[in-house]
Amino acid sequence: MNQTRDLRVGVDVGGTNTDAVLVDSAGAVLASVKVATTPDPIDGIRAALDAVLKGADPTRISKAMLGTTHPANAIIQRIG
């Protein structure tokens, strides 16, 4: 395993909150944050990533995951 790229970041965009987490290769949580989901989801994602990555070396990130309910909610609500 490449020890220089051993971090993972995950983001979950919900209808109310956007959560982000930074974990190491052993699964230890290094940072986590919850921010309000914004009308344009990318703004909330950026805010969450800025907060969770504060002080971290982004070049060490080997994996990024995104989960969101927005597409499912739009289909259910027949929006867009």
N, C-alpha and C positions, 0 to 999 in steps of 0.2 A: 504494500500500500504506500502511496506517495504521501508522506507526512506533511508536505507543504500545502496540499490541497485536501484537507480533511474536514471541512465544514459543510454543513447543509443548512439551507434556509427554506422555511415553509411559510406560505401565506394562505389564509382562509378568508375570503370575502363573503360576509353574510349580509343580510338585509339591514342590520343595525350596527354591527361592529366588524372591523377588519383586524384579524389577529395575525401576528408574525412571530416566528420562533427561529432561533439560531442554535443548532446542536452540533456537537463534535462527532467524530466517527464512532465513539463508544455510545452515543445516544444521550450524553449529558447535555442538559439545557444550559446554554451559556447566556442567553438573553431571550426575553419574551416581552411582547407588548400588545395592547389592545387599544385601537383608536376607532373613532366613529367612521362608519362607511359613508362616503361622500356621494353626491348625486352622480358625479363622473367617477366610477370606481378606481381609475388609475391614480387619482389624487390621494385617496385613502391608502392605496397600495404603496405609493411613494412615501407617504408619511410613516407608515408602519415599517417599511424597509429602512428609511433613514434612522428611525429610532432603534430598531433591533441591531442594525449594523454599526451603530456609533461606537467607535474605538476598535472595531474589528478590521481585519485585513481582507477586503473583498476578493483579493486574488487567491485566497485559500478556499473559496467556495467551489465545491465540486458538483453539487447538485442543488437544484431549486425546484420546489413544488408549489403549485397554485391550485387551490380548491375554491370553488365559488358556486353559489346557488343562483346567481343572476340569470343564466340562460334558462334554467328550469323554471324559475319564477316568471320570467317573461313569457314562456310558453303557456304555463298554467293560467296566467292573467291575460293572455293574448295581447301582449304589448309588443310592438315592433314587429 
